[in-house]
């Protein structure tokens, strides 16, 4: 074999192996263009990385290194589409037609194309403040602020001006399919929980050392880390391979990392929970979780226009104890005041934290979209308006990307000194919606909000 043939063979093998690795790190999102179904984009680069959290081949999650996030951002920018002039300016009020965006999705699929960025990012909406029925148009409008978008240095899609993450069609679709035609609307939750085996091993360490003291605290924490193994990520109420599920997990995991001091918040007003502790080095098992404070929803006299509050994300806490008989964590009914102080700081700094790490803004967006979908379904607005969104509801026709499932975290990542943290995220806007109140002042603005937006699916 000549040297040239050998070099050609080596070159072919390198290209072939590289192609395999690239395919592992991407998700082909349209398996049958122009055929029986379509998804969102030709490929999703770095599908194992989202929200600053990386998932390895064993489904173990860890904070993604900065260079990995930068590479994700770089690849996303390569496929970035030019923003139409009509969407390039910041707009305090932009209307999105659910009927017409559904039509646009259907036409895109029928033509064998991928969904454009304008549809995937819902015209640059960063929040929804009104849900409006337009019965004459057989339509439902989502109304809120909008701006042009960009890919930031870590791969988040954020507004050009505010830096807030934009709302995503993908999350809206997943929420509709999660709660559509369900008699009971389940709470969406994510938590990081120890296994019974892990708890049994940690109990053995506790029995070996007895009560932690200043003398043995370091050795005690080291033994706990070795004994723990992996904790399990538990996601309920939503498809575990969805983008939404991964955002829930990433924000929860990062909250714990900040609380334990494994990563810095970047804010003087938000130190770690561990740094606030003082006194005896007793073992502490706090539970921290993030929930939505939806405030109050108002509607006009005919229930055609619904005014939604800005969602607030709040941190909650409770103490837990380890039950040696069942090898499980149970609520103690007590609340550690230091944990309460830290949660208050988290609440106060949440919006600032979201600007530093947009995954927390992404969580807020998911909670806001959940309120929108819950309202539309609970009040039967689709049937009342005769709004056709069949394409959004059809899983075979509009496929959403299936991302690697977050399954495990190392116990070492949720332990600091003598603190073992757990908790999660919960989303359930239905109780808020059933307590919606009448506000006659909204009658005066319904006509303007429901005004037709022309042939396009967004208003200028």
C-alpha positions in Angstrom: 0.0 0.0 0.0 1.4 3.4 -1.0 2.0 6.1 1.5 -0.8 8.2 -0.2 -3.3 5.3 0.1 -2.4 4.8 3.8 -2.8 8.5 4.5 -6.2 8.5 2.7 -7.3 5.5 4.8 -6.2 7.3 8.0 -7.9 10.4 7.0 -11.2 8.5 6.3 -11.0 6.8 9.6 -10.5 10.0 11.5 -13.4 11.6 9.7 -15.6 8.6 10.4 -14.8 8.5 14.1 -15.3 12.2 14.4 -18.7 11.9 12.8 -19.7 9.3 15.4 -18.6 11.5 18.3 -20.5 14.5 16.8 -23.6 12.4 16.4 -23.4 11.4 20.0 -23.3 15.0 21.1 -26.2 16.1 18.9 -29.9 15.2 18.7 -31.3 14.8 15.2 -34.6 16.7 15.5 -36.3 16.0 12.2 -36.1 12.4 11.2 -38.6 12.6 8.4 -38.6 16.1 6.7 -41.8 16.6 4.8 -43.1 13.2 5.9 -45.0 12.0 9.0 -43.6 14.4 11.5 -41.2 17.1 12.4 -39.4 18.6 15.3 -37.8 21.9 16.1 -34.4 22.2 14.6 -31.9 20.2 12.4 -29.9 19.4 15.5 -29.3 20.5 19.1 -25.6 20.8 19.8 -24.4 19.8 23.2 -27.7 18.1 24.1 -26.0 16.8 27.3 -25.5 20.3 28.5 -28.3 22.7 29.5 -28.6 25.3 32.2 -25.0 25.0 33.0 -25.3 21.4 34.0 -23.6 18.5 32.1 -24.8 14.9 32.0 -22.3 12.2 31.4 -22.9 8.8 29.7 -23.9 7.3 33.1 -26.5 10.0 33.6 -24.5 11.6 36.4 -24.9 15.4 36.5 -22.3 18.0 37.3 -21.6 21.7 36.8 -20.4 22.2 33.2 -16.9 23.8 32.9 -16.9 27.3 31.4 -15.1 26.1 28.2 -17.9 23.6 27.6 -20.6 26.3 27.9 -18.6 28.6 25.6 -18.3 25.8 23.0 -22.1 25.3 23.2 -22.6 29.0 22.7 -20.2 29.1 19.7 -22.0 26.2 18.0 -25.4 27.8 18.5 -24.3 31.0 17.0 -23.2 29.2 13.8 -26.9 28.4 13.1 -28.3 31.7 14.4 -30.9 33.2 12.1 -31.3 36.8 11.2 -34.1 38.4 13.2 -36.8 40.0 11.0 -37.0 43.8 11.1 -40.5 43.5 12.6 -39.1 41.7 15.7 -35.8 43.6 16.0 -37.1 46.4 18.2 -38.1 46.2 21.9 -41.8 46.2 22.3 -43.6 46.7 25.6 -46.6 45.0 24.2 -46.5 42.2 21.5 -49.3 39.9 20.7 -48.8 36.2 19.7 -51.7 34.5 18.0 -52.0 30.8 19.1 -54.2 30.0 16.1 -51.9 31.5 13.6 -48.7 30.2 15.1 -50.2 26.8 15.0 -51.0 27.3 11.3 -47.4 28.5 10.7 -46.0 25.4 12.4 -48.3 23.1 10.3 -47.2 24.8 7.1 -43.6 24.5 8.0 -44.0 20.8 8.7 -45.9 20.2 5.5 -43.2 22.0 3.5 -40.6 19.7 5.0 -38.7 22.5 6.8 -37.5 23.1 10.3 -39.1 25.6 12.6 -37.5 29.0 12.3 -36.0 30.8 15.4 -38.9 33.3 15.3 -41.4 30.5 16.1 -39.1 28.6 18.5 -38.5 31.8 20.5 -42.1 33.0 20.3 -41.2 36.3 18.7 -38.9 37.3 21.5 -41.5 37.3 24.3 -39.9 37.5 27.7 -43.2 37.2 29.7 -47.0 36.9 29.3 -49.0 39.5 31.1 -52.4 39.0 29.4 -54.3 36.1 27.9 -57.0 37.4 25.6 -59.8 35.7 23.8 -60.7 37.0 20.4 -63.9 35.0 19.7 -64.6 36.7 16.4 -61.2 35.5 15.2 -61.5 32.1 16.9 -58.2 32.9 18.5 -56.3 33.2 21.8 -53.7 35.9 22.1 -50.6 35.9 24.4 -49.6 39.4 25.2 -46.4 40.6 26.8 -43.1 42.4 26.4 -40.8 41.4 23.6 -37.3 42.2 22.2 -34.7 40.9 19.8 -32.6 38.0 21.1 -29.1 36.8 21.1 -27.0 33.8 22.2 -25.0 34.8 25.3 -21.5 33.5 26.2 -22.9 30.4 27.9 -25.4 29.4 25.3 -28.6 30.9 26.8 -31.0 32.7 24.4 -31.7 36.1 26.0 -33.1 39.5 25.1 -30.7 41.9 23.5 -31.6 44.7 26.0 -32.8 43.2 29.3 -30.7 40.0 29.2 -33.8 38.0 30.3 -34.2 34.6 28.7 -36.9 34.5 26.0 -39.9 32.2 26.2 -39.7 29.0 24.3 -42.3 27.3 22.1 -40.9 23.9 23.2 -41.8 24.5 26.8 -45.3 25.8 25.9 -45.9 22.6 23.9 -44.7 20.3 26.6 -46.9 22.0 29.2 -50.0 21.8 27.0 -49.4 18.1 26.4 -48.7 17.5 30.1 -52.0 18.8 31.3 -54.3 18.5 28.3 -57.3 16.1 28.7 -56.3 15.4 32.3 -59.0 15.1 35.0 -56.4 15.8 37.7 -53.7 18.4 37.0 -50.7 17.1 38.7 -48.0 19.2 40.3 -44.8 19.3 38.4 -41.9 18.6 40.7 -38.2 17.9 40.7 -36.1 16.7 43.6 -32.7 15.2 44.5 -33.3 12.3 46.9 -31.0 9.9 48.6 -31.5 6.2 48.1 -32.4 3.9 51.1 -29.0 2.3 50.6 -27.2 5.6 50.7 -29.1 6.6 53.9 -28.2 3.3 55.5 -24.5 3.9 54.8 -24.6 7.4 56.1 -26.4 6.1 59.2 -23.5 3.7 59.8 -21.1 6.7 59.6 -23.2 8.6 62.1 -23.2 5.7 64.5 -19.4 5.3 64.1 -18.6 8.9 64.9 -21.5 9.8 67.2 -22.3 13.4 67.5 -20.1 15.7 65.3 -17.7 17.8 67.1 -15.0 20.4 66.3 -12.5 17.6 66.6 -14.0 15.1 64.2 -16.0 17.4 61.9 -13.7 17.2 58.9 -13.2 13.4 59.1 -17.0 13.0 59.6 -17.8 15.0 56.5 -15.2 13.0 54.5 -16.7 9.7 55.6 -20.2 10.9 54.7 -19.0 11.8 51.2 -17.4 8.3 50.7 -20.5 6.5 52.1 -23.1 8.4 50.1 -22.6 7.3 46.5 -25.1 8.8 44.2 -28.5 10.5 45.0 -31.3 10.1 42.5 -33.0 12.9 40.5 -36.7 12.4 40.7 -38.9 14.3 38.2 -42.7 14.0 38.3 -45.6 15.4 36.3 -43.6 16.2 33.1 -41.6 14.2 30.5 -38.2 13.6 32.1 -36.4 14.0 28.7 -38.0 17.4 28.0 -36.1 20.7 28.1 -38.5 21.9 30.8 -37.5 19.0 33.1 -33.9 19.7 32.6 -34.3 23.4 33.4 -36.1 22.4 36.6 -33.3 20.1 37.6 -30.5 22.5 36.6 -31.9 25.4 38.7 -32.5 23.2 41.7 -29.0 21.7 41.5 -27.4 25.1 41.2 -29.4 26.5 44.1 -27.9 23.7 46.3 -24.4 24.3 44.9 -24.7 28.0 45.9 -26.2 27.2 49.3 -23.4 24.8 50.1 -20.7 27.1 48.8 -19.6 24.8 46.0 -20.1 27.6 43.5 -20.3 31.4 44.2 -23.5 33.3 43.5 -21.5 36.3 42.4 -23.7 38.5 44.6 -22.6 40.1 47.9 -26.1 39.8 49.2 -26.3 36.1 48.6 -23.6 34.2 50.5 -23.8 30.4 51.0 -26.1 29.0 53.6 -23.1 27.1 55.1 -21.2 30.4 55.7 -24.2 31.6 57.9 -23.9 28.7 60.3 -22.3 29.1 63.6 -22.0 27.2 66.9 -21.9 23.5 67.3 -21.0 21.4 64.1 -24.1 19.2 64.5 -25.3 17.3 61.5 -27.9 19.4 59.6 -30.3 18.0 57.0 -32.1 21.0 55.5 -34.5 20.8 52.6 -34.6 23.8 50.3 -36.9 24.1 47.3 -38.0 26.7 44.8 -41.7 27.4 44.2 -43.8 30.0 42.4 -45.6 32.8 44.0 -48.2 33.6 41.4 -49.8 36.5 43.1 -53.4 37.3 42.0 -55.0 36.9 38.6 -57.7 39.2 37.4 -60.3 39.1 34.6 -62.8 41.3 32.9 -66.6 41.0 33.3 -67.0 38.5 30.4 -63.8 36.5 31.2 -62.4 37.4 27.8 -59.2 39.1 29.1 -57.1 37.7 31.9 -54.4 39.8 33.6 -51.5 37.8 34.9 -49.1 39.0 37.6 -45.3 38.7 37.2 -44.2 35.4 38.7 -42.0 35.5 41.8 -39.7 32.6 42.5 -39.4 31.9 46.2 -37.2 29.7 48.2 -38.7 27.5 51.0 -37.2 25.3 53.7 -37.8 22.8 56.4 -35.7 20.5 58.6 -35.5 16.8 58.0 -34.3 13.9 59.9 -33.0 10.5 58.9 -35.2 7.6 60.0 -33.0 4.6 60.8 -35.8 2.1 60.5 -37.0 3.0 57.0 -33.7 4.5 55.8 -35.6 7.6 54.6 -35.7 11.3 55.2 -38.7 12.6 57.0 -40.0 16.1 57.8 -39.2 17.1 61.3 -41.9 19.8 61.6 -39.1 22.2 62.6 -37.6 25.1 60.6 -34.0 26.1 61.1 -33.9 29.9 61.4 -30.5 30.1 59.6 -32.1 28.3 56.6 -35.0 30.8 56.8 -32.5 33.7 56.7 -30.8 32.2 53.6 -34.1 31.7 51.8 -35.0 35.3 52.4 -31.7 36.4 50.9 -32.4 34.0 47.9 -35.8 35.7 47.4 -34.3 39.2 47.6 -31.5 38.4 45.2 -33.4 36.1 42.8 -33.8 38.6 39.9 -30.2 39.7 40.2 -29.0 36.1 40.3 -31.0 35.5 37.1 -29.0 38.1 35.3 -25.8 36.4 36.4 -27.0 32.9 35.7 -30.0 32.9 33.2 -31.0 29.3 34.2 -32.9 30.9 37.1 -34.6 33.2 34.7 -35.4 30.1 32.6 -37.1 28.6 35.6 -39.1 31.7 36.1 -40.2 31.6 32.4 -41.3 28.0 32.8 -43.4 28.8 35.8 -44.9 31.7 33.9 -45.8 29.6 30.9 -47.3 27.0 33.3 -49.7 29.7 34.6 -50.6 30.6 31.0 -51.3 27.0 30.0 -53.1 26.1 33.3 -55.4 29.2 32.8 -56.2 28.2 29.2 -57.0 24.6 30.1 -58.9 25.2 33.4 -61.1 27.9 31.9 -61.7 25.9 28.7 -60.6 28.9 26.6 -59.7 26.7 23.6 -63.3 25.5 23.3 -64.8 28.9 24.2 -62.9 30.6 21.5 -62.9 27.7 19.1 -59.2 28.2 18.7 -57.5 25.4 16.6 -54.1 24.4 18.0 -54.2 20.8 16.9 -50.7 20.8 15.6 -49.3 21.9 19.0 -51.2 19.0 20.6 -50.1 16.3 18.1 -47.1 14.5 19.4 -46.6 12.5 16.2 -46.8 15.6 14.0 -44.8 18.0 16.1 -42.0 16.1 17.9 -40.1 17.9 20.7 -36.4 17.0 21.1 -35.7 14.2 23.6 -32.7 15.3 25.7 -30.5 13.1 28.0 -32.3 12.4 31.2 -30.7 13.8 34.4 -30.7 10.8 36.8 -27.9 11.0 39.4 -25.8 13.4 41.4 -22.9 12.5 43.6 -23.6 12.9 47.3 -20.3 14.8 47.4 -21.9 17.6 45.4 -24.7 18.1 47.9 -22.6 17.8 51.1 -20.6 20.6 52.7 -19.0 20.2 56.1 -21.8 18.7 58.3 -24.6 19.8 56.0 -26.5 17.3 53.7 -29.0 19.3 51.5 -32.0 18.0 49.6 -35.1 19.6 48.1 -36.3 20.6 44.7 -38.7 22.6 42.6 -42.5 22.5 42.4 -45.0 24.1 40.0 -48.7 24.2 40.4 -50.6 27.3 39.3 -54.1 25.8 39.4 -55.0 26.9 42.9 -54.1 30.5 42.0 -56.3 30.4 38.9 -59.4 29.1 40.7 -59.2 32.2 43.0 -59.0 34.7 40.1 -60.9 38.0 40.7 -63.0 40.3 38.7 -61.6 43.7 37.7 -64.1 45.8 35.7 -61.2 48.1 34.7 -60.0 45.4 32.3 -63.2 45.8 30.2 -61.9 49.1 28.9 -58.7 47.6 27.4 -60.2 44.3 26.0 -61.0 45.8 22.6 -57.5 47.1 22.1 -55.8 43.9 23.3 -58.1 41.7 21.2 -57.7 43.8 18.0 -56.7 41.7 15.1 -53.0 41.5 14.3 -53.3 40.9 10.6 -52.1 37.8 8.6 -48.9 37.3 10.6 -48.8 35.3 13.9 -47.2 38.2 15.8 -48.0 41.9 16.1 -45.4 44.5 15.2 
